[in-house]
Amino acid sequence: MIRCVRLWTGDDGNSHFEEGVIDLSGGERGDIRTVAVAATNLSFQETGSGGSYEWHQDPVPRFVITLSGTLEFETVGGERFTIRPGDILLAEDNSGTGHRWKLIGDEPWRRAYVVFPTGAALPFKANSPKA
């Protein structure tokens, strides 16, 4: 499974996150895969080591695919999570208080942004709540 963290704006106007995976439930020839998700825009970006970005929201709902670099994200409520190479961030906190991030370690953050159309069926599956 591919690790995915969903970041969204709650009814309280603050960003929140939940851990999950990209649901790889279909497949053929021994592979497992998702259903296809349409993309309206694809771009790449790099931030040098030591980079950070203070409080902001994502401009549009999108997948952020980390190719290199390790980051710590924080919400206004103090929730924290780490993104590593190969992880997917499902960025849906497009309003409210937002989040901030900082790079950890010496690697630059290289990532791909994949914007999907409104209403797209997304392959995110939340982990079961801890008992």
Phi and psi in degrees as a GROMACS rama.xvg file:
@    title "Ramachandran Plot"
@    xaxis  label "Phi"
@    yaxis  label "Psi"
@TYPE xy
-98.7506  124.343  ILE-2
-67.3723  136.519  ARG-3
-139.451  134.436  CYS-4
-113.263  124.077  VAL-5
-95.2292  128.107  ARG-6
-117.639  122.457  LEU-7
-142.33  167.467  TRP-8
-96.0413  123.799  THR-9
-83.7979  176.188  GLY-10
-61.0457  -21.6745  ASP-11
-81.6991  -1.06248  ASP-12
82.9311  2.07236  GLY-13
-103.123  155.121  ASN-14
-77.9304  143.172  SER-15
-137.441  163.566  HIS-16
-138.003  158.011  PHE-17
-141.138  143.271  GLU-18
-83.4926  147.579  GLU-19
-168.54  -158.995  GLY-20
-140.358  162.572  VAL-21
-82.0886  123.35  ILE-22
-74.4594  105.198  ASP-23
-101.798  85.5831  LEU-24
-112.94  -14.3629  SER-25
-105.222  -179.141  GLY-26
159.146  174.912  GLY-27
-158.582  162.17  GLU-28
54.0786  29.3545  ARG-29
86.3079  -4.35787  GLY-30
-89.8653  156.148  ASP-31
-117.734  146.871  ILE-32
-156.695  170.628  ARG-33
-91.0793  169.966  THR-34
-71.6723  157.294  VAL-35
-69.4094  139.083  ALA-36
-116.904  125.141  VAL-37
-64.4951  144.876  ALA-38
-120.541  137.084  ALA-39
-99.7569  -16.305  THR-40
-161.658  140.527  ASN-41
-133.581  129.945  LEU-42
-144.978  162.835  SER-43
-123.445  149.897  PHE-44
-149.32  151.933  GLN-45
-134.16  134.204  GLU-46
-119.665  129.919  THR-47
-64.6138  159.638  GLY-48
-55.4485  146.613  SER-49
84.6579  -2.30609  GLY-50
-69.8931  158.391  GLY-51
-155.96  166.711  SER-52
-146.626  121.228  TYR-53
-73.0284  -173.853  GLU-54
-49.6683  126.48  TRP-55
-162.935  164.54  HIS-56
-110  161.976  GLN-57
-76.3465  140.578  ASP-58
-67.9975  -31.6922  PRO-59
-146.265  155.969  VAL-60
-62.9642  134.593  PRO-61
-166.357  162.335  ARG-62
-90.6499  139.314  PHE-63
-119.452  112.589  VAL-64
-101.409  114.405  ILE-65
-83.0325  121.46  THR-66
-94.4876  -37.5377  LEU-67
-151.789  158.275  SER-68
97.8514  152.755  GLY-69
-123.916  131.252  THR-70
-127.469  149.651  LEU-71
-110.956  126.042  GLU-72
-103.379  150.206  PHE-73
-141.889  141.329  GLU-74
-101.023  165.211  THR-75
-58.336  -32.4885  VAL-76
-75.8669  0.0920932  GLY-77
90.2884  2.11658  GLY-78
-68.7402  139.421  GLU-79
-132.34  146.5  ARG-80
-151.205  159.716  PHE-81
-115.002  139.397  THR-82
-114.483  133.598  ILE-83
-123.542  167.526  ARG-84
-53.9207  133.908  PRO-85
94.8528  -15.1625  GLY-86
-79.3619  154.569  ASP-87
-115.446  133.593  ILE-88
-105.86  124.341  LEU-89
-96.5769  98.087  LEU-90
-89.7441  103.535  ALA-91
-125.571  18.6237  GLU-92
-95.5727  75.962  ASP-93
-96.0562  10.3622  ASN-94
-153.64  177.812  SER-95
81.2147  -154.925  GLY-96
-74.5167  -24.0831  THR-97
78.5727  -158.758  GLY-98
-145.85  171.76  HIS-99
-136.697  162.131  ARG-100
-144.147  159.405  TRP-101
-145.167  144.746  LYS-102
-77.1242  141.453  LEU-103
-115.383  131.03  ILE-104
92.5745  -170.411  GLY-105
-98.1738  -6.49943  ASP-106
-80.0777  145.068  GLU-107
-72.602  158.621  PRO-108
-93.9868  109.75  TRP-109
-107.039  130.535  ARG-110
-149.137  160.788  ARG-111
-115.293  133.674  ALA-112
-102.628  125.959  TYR-113
-122.582  107.974  VAL-114
-87.6252  133.729  VAL-115
-114.683  156.778  PHE-116
-70.4355  152.196  PRO-117
-55.8974  134.449  THR-118
84.4516  2.28053  GLY-119
-63.3093  142.074  ALA-120
-77.2141  117.038  ALA-121
-102.655  145.22  LEU-122
-85.7644  26.2541  PRO-123
-79.1328  134.693  PHE-124
-130.492  116.465  LYS-125
-68.8199  145.004  ALA-126
-66.2071  154.028  ASN-127
-65.478  140.389  SER-128
-59.8317  145.799  PRO-129
-75.8759  137.39  LYS-130
